[in-house]
Amino acid sequence: MNHCDHDTGCHSLCIGAPAPDFTAPAYQKESVEHKISLSDYKGKWVLLFFYPLDFTFVCPTELIELGKMREEFEKHNCQILSVSVDSVFSHEGWAKADERIAKLGFPMLSDMTKELSYDYGVLHEDGMSLRGAFLIDPDGKLQSMTINNLDVGRNPKELLRTLKAFQTGELCPVSWDEGEKTLGKAD
């Protein structure tokens, strides 16, 4: 059962409910010519990873670390999608200026309309995205969200640990990691 209060006037997402679908322009593999939808990944886990802006200070540290871990996420049937309010041409320029960004290996979505940031509750009053990380299951349901203010980056290792815990289908205690004992089925 979802316990969301839709009468507060505050935009909220509900854990366990369908994640907001979207279609957005994306930069990937030197191409700005395609669009990506959440529904393209039905049957896979998705890590939807919002960051404030291209060509900044904290953002590349997060994205580069995610890029290094991309194969590990893929091994666990999870597609990483990064999102900022920058254009696909800004993403392309950043990738051309920094080979580490060029090697990420996952799509960089453009949210110039800011609708995606709004729908996921990460639109900052200055018009950029807060640092939001959303794990969406293969059925399109939101299973986890972490939102940080602009100054502090997220830990991709913790995002991967959380993904693995959800994939057990069991109750996982604090600091659980792959290979450790779970607490059994939630039912």
MOVENNOR-V593708 format. One line per field, one symbol per residue. ss: DSSP state (~ for helix, > for strand, _ for the rest). psi: psi as a letter, one per 40 degrees, with the letter a starting at -180 (. if undefined). Layout:
# MOVENNOR-V593708
ss: ???
psi: ???
This chain:
# MOVENNOR-V593708
ss: _________________>____>>>>>>__>>>>>>>~~~~___>>>>>>_______~~~~~~~~~~~~~~~~~~__>>>>>>>___~~~~~~~~~~_~~~~____>>>>____~~~~~___>_____>_>>>>>>____>>>>>>>>_______~~~~~~~~~~~~~_>______________>__
psi: hhghheeeehhiihheihihiihiiihhffheeiihidedeheiihhhgiidiifaddddddddddddeddddddffhhhhihieiiddddddddddhddddedeiihihfdeedddddefehideeiiighhhhhieeeihdiihhiiddhiihdddddddddddedeihhiheiiheihaeaid.
